[in-house]
Amino acid sequence: MTKEQFAEALAAKGIVLTERQMTQFDQFFHLLVEWNEKMNLTGITEEGQVYNKHFYDSITPAFYFPFDKAVTVVDIGGGAGFPSIPLKICFPHLKMTIIDSLNKRMNFLQHVASELGLENVNPVHGRAEERGQEPAHREKYDLVVARAVARMNLLSEFCLPFAKVGGHFVALKGAEMTLELNEAKKAIKTLGGKTRKVETFQLMEEAGERNIVVVEKVEATPKSYPRKAGIPAKKPIV
């Protein structure tokens, strides 16, 4: 996917990029490749692939959810800046927090934000299980996003505690969601969520099936969740 095809594909979905935004994507691509030589950020470094499988893929939730109506957003496990940075470039008004357990990735994101001139980007080092219990983050966000972090039942425990009641959690997932969603029903309900919709589509250039899962936070998450680090993975809610 060329930069032009990327811009055209987004325009077809109603997201029209300015010259400045195109420049920011170009800068982000070069920083990603440059820093990837020092630390493991991505296995994908060819420009066309990055634009399709990272940038375009990160923006797809905006085709199904009104990002212009959200203000505070947190990306859980968004170490290399996906989906947070592409979404922030497209929707500059967002106040974007990014939580990841690897501190050096936070340094990368801080550098990206300053080089691209992105304001209100706040990389936070820590585990979702711990940050999700802190008053500064718990039930403070209009929207929680996560891309390819864990199975849906586990991911819900990482993410739903961050969403305000009335807010949303949007998961960017790969193919074959039916089983995973059935398995996650109890977790989503237990944590105060209700699945509103699942959108299935194909990434361009035969890059595979993707699913966007939109969960509304309908009631407060019980205080016992998220459980201590490591426990959700060992004993997921089923």
Stockholm file with secondary structure:
# STOCKHOLM 1.0

chainA/1-238         MTKEQFAEALAAKGIVLTERQMTQFDQFFHLLVEWNEKMNLTGITEEGQVYNKHFYDSITPAFYFPFDKAVTVVDIGGGAGFPSIPLKICFPHLKMTIIDSLNKRMNFLQHVASELGLENVNPVHGRAEERGQEPAHREKYDLVVARAVARMNLLSEFCLPFAKVGGHFVALKGAEMTLELNEAKKAIKTLGGKTRKVETFQLMEEAGERNIVVVEKVEATPKSYPRKAGIPAKKPIV
#=GR chainA/1-238 SS CCHHHHHHHHHHTTCCCCHHHHHHHHHHHHHHHHHHTTSCCCSCCSHHHIIIIIIIHHHGGGGTSCGGGCCEEEEETCTTCTTHHHHHHHCTTCEEEEEESCHHHHHHHHHHHHHHTCCSEEEEESCHHHHTTSTTTTTCEEEEEEESSSCHHHHHHHHGGGEEEEEEEEEEECSCCHHHHHHHHHHHHHTTEEEEEEEEEECTTTCCEEEEEEEEECSCCCTTCSCSTTHHHHSCCC
#=GC SS_cons         CCHHHHHHHHHHTTCCCCHHHHHHHHHHHHHHHHHHTTSCCCSCCSHHHIIIIIIIHHHGGGGTSCGGGCCEEEEETCTTCTTHHHHHHHCTTCEEEEEESCHHHHHHHHHHHHHHTCCSEEEEESCHHHHTTSTTTTTCEEEEEEESSSCHHHHHHHHGGGEEEEEEEEEEECSCCHHHHHHHHHHHHHTTEEEEEEEEEECTTTCCEEEEEEEEECSCCCTTCSCSTTHHHHSCCC
//
